[in-house]
Amino acid sequence: MTEVYIDQQRVFFKENTSLKLTIENTFFGNTGSYTLDVTFPLDIEENRKAFGYVNRLDVSKKYKKYDAMIVVDSKMVFKGSAKITNISDSEVKLQLLSGNSNVKFWTKAQKIYIDELEYEYTDTKESFDNFVGLDGFGFRPIIVAGSFPGKKGIYCYVPILDENEGRDETGMSNGLLNEHMLMVDKYDPYGEPVYIEVARDCICPNLMFVFKWIAKYLGYRIRRNDRDNPLVNGIYIATATRTTKNEWRDSSEEKAMAKALPHWTVEEFVKQLQNFLNVTIIFDDINGTVDIVSDTFTEGTIDITDSVEEEYEVEVIDDEDVESNLYDSNVVYKEGSSDYHGIDMVNREIIDSFTEVKCTYEEFLRQWDSMTADERKITIWTTERGQYCSDGNGEKKRFNHFGGIIRNRQNDNDIELKISPVATTRDIEMYAFDYSYGGGNTIYKNAFERKGTCPQTVLCLQNQYEPANKQTVWDAIQGENEEGNKKEDIMQVFLMDGLAVPSGFYGGLYQIPFTHYSYNCVYDPTNVIYNHCKWSLSLANDNALMNIGILHESARLQNRNAVYSIVFIAEHIPSVYYVFMIRNKRYTCKKIEVQFDANGMDKKIRGYFEEIL
């Protein structure tokens, strides 16, 4: 027997009709489970109780979300939501949605944007546990050298350069958001305290914390996370948006984390996170869980050979019509508008216009030595350690640290990752301050003065917002509308490992934000980033122990040109995440269609499959 419940009230679908449930593999369509329109007659009293007088003409028609559940022979086979698609005088039509379909539907319908939520996290005052006290003026907290500025795994504060700002008369950037100080060392060689500035008014959220909080907000708990590793957990979101009104936490910080995020719907954020980490995110409404899965085939293998009906259909698809998929497409980062990206992201057309040699790093060195200077100038070497060319001085130069994964050079339909490395630089120096007795707030601007400077890795952001002029009445009449403070459609990220590294000038320790372990800091054999955290946000041609490209190596070969439609017999609905064995061949399941009538489930199930090569 099939039972349907709407808001925990049992309802009855139209007599002599069936209910078709489609369950899609999230890897292919980022959807989930859904039905076609199901008709519920309003001459049945139970249906009228559930839907009220929605069919009356004088009742306002508006969006409403219902909780929905399907139970077959006392076993729940569907749990999610329902939306009304059609209303007539005598009946109501609903579509039932579950899993990713449900999340996409009601977060979009309710306009849930990730930068408009109020994130709940431990009060930032607890982060002052890292401070040793206040400075001589009694108002600026000082961070102990080597401590984590913020709360590891939730948020951090690091130097941020807003490139839209200029520089003041001292030469310091007005855009360097650095309201709090870091104690580099207790005393300098002259016996006086030394500090450098670090940003504390721009909160940088942890990427996975944001996702986990959103999942909890939507009512799901994390059941499985295949990306629970130090690299992914050490990724933070860069922002140059000020998030506090004053030095200390107050009510203005309630939405601090939200301000740091792009204006994306939950659906868009989930999609971009899947692409960035090469995972399938599966929302399960029946169990109230979400899985972050690195493998399409998570449930093992099932052999349905003996259950297959003799007839089957194959849809043959031209190459041009095959949908792009993350595992068999070119994958590139979307480049931010920062002027400091420099040579870390190079347009693919530039590389394609020169001779590219793919070889080992040792072969590159041998070829370099055997070539003339002119030959080197027109050659690009792609090695396991990165891409190299000859710079303006004729020296070896590594470039394109964050170049894309190019699986097919003939394919221009790249998948663009909107979660992308932020630009970084070591060219900006953090000025040392003299807080000795009688010294006041003295800035020492260069290395020739007594205090010197402390080189610091700085994150550089430009045009996180695109400010527009305030619209006038005449502009509105003329139809010249501009959106003020439009956010850039990108989420720029960096790495923070929580380990202390040398500051460079006085040998003190501090936390360094970076995007590549050998790209953002000067080589030092004692540097813990070299000896411990060989991490990178690079996608390809990189020998970091852990990088984002490693997450994209699990390419799966499937025949994308043929989709098999096969009917098989089953007592229960199999998971679409199985590998299906059919006559000694392996298939991945794109989706399953199951029919229900009043008496229960039709044991003939239709599946759509692609052969695994």
MORA-V138778 format. One line per field, one symbol per residue. ss: DSSP state (H for helix, E for strand, - for the rest). phi: phi as a letter, one per 20 degrees, with the letter a starting at -180 (. if undefined). Layout:
BEGIN
ss = ???
phi = ???
END
This chain:
BEGIN
ss = -EEEEE--EEE-------EEEEEE-HHHH---EEE--EEEE---HHHHHHH-------------EEEEEEEE--EEEEEEEEEEEEE---EEEEEEEE-HHHHHHHHHH---E----------HHHHHHHEEEE------EEE------EE---EE---EEE----E-----E--EE--EEEEEE--------EEEEE-----EEEHHHHHHHHHHH---EEEEE----HHHH-EEE-------------HHH--HHHH-----EHHHHHHHHHHHH--EEEEE----EEEEE-------EEE-HHHEEEEEEEEE--HHH----HHH--EEE--------------HHHHH--EEEE--HHHHHHHHHH--HHHHH-EEEEE--EEEEE-----EEEE-----E---------EEE-EEE-EEE---EEEEEE-------EEE--------EEE--EEEE---EE------HHHHHH-------EE---EEEEE-----EE------EE---E-E-----------HHHH---EE---------EEHHHH------E---EEEEEEEE---------EEEE--EEEEEEEEEEEEE--EE--EEEEEEEEE-
phi = .dcdcdlmdfccegfmccddddddfgfecldqdadfgdecfeeegfffffdmdfeffeefebfbddfcbdcclmdfdbbacccfdbccfdbcdcdecbmffffffefffeledfededfebggffffffeeeqdffencdfdefgneefpcgncabccfcdeffeecefenfffeeebecddffbfbegendfcccecfcddfdffgfffffffgffenddfebcfdebgfffeeceebdefccebfdfbffegdgfffedfedfggfffffffffelcdddedffemccdddecgdddnccddgfdfffebcceedfgfefffcgfcdfccefefeffeflefcdgfffffecfddeaffffgfffgfeeefffffdcdddcfdpdcbeefemefceblgdfeedebfeeeefeeeeebfffcbdfedeffdddfgnfmeeeeebfeefemcdgbfcedcclfcdfdfffegfgfffmeeceelfffeadecbdcendecfeoednfdbedfbdbfdddbffbgeffffecdedbefeblbdffcbfgffdfffdecfeebdedcecebfcffffefeeeclmdecdeeacdcdccfepeffeddcdccfee
END
